[in-house]
Amino acid sequence: MCWLLLPQFTALVRLVSPHGPESAVLARQIANAHTLFNLGCTVLWLPLTPCMVRIVCTLLPEKHAPELK
């Protein structure tokens, strides 16, 4: 599934990266790809935060500590 979006992702990375000889801009392209990937994951997962909270609360229920007198 992700392989279908790879051409669009690489085109976006090239669009936001500086132009020049490939060896001169390669590090910037890698940094931009990493940044865009992280932003995409954040945008994807942020709306799913309530679901993750429910899953974690189900897997790790709150334990009540004994009351201190």
PEFENBEL-V400839 format. One line per field, one symbol per residue. ss: DSSP state (2 for helix, 1 for strand, 0 for the rest). psi: psi as a letter, one per 40 degrees, with the letter a starting at -180 (. if undefined). burial: b if it has 16 or more other C-alpha atoms within 10 Angstrom, else e. A space follows every 10 residues. Layout:
BEGIN
ss = ???
psi = ???
burial = ???
END
This chain:
BEGIN
ss = 0222222222 2222220000 0222222222 2222222222 2222220022 2222222220 000000000
psi = ddddeddddd dddddeiiia idddeddddd dddddddddd ddddddeedd dddddddddg ihhhiihh.
burial = eeeeeeeebe eebbeebeee eeeeeeeebe ebbeebeeee eeeeeeeeee eeeeeeeeee eeeeeeeee
END
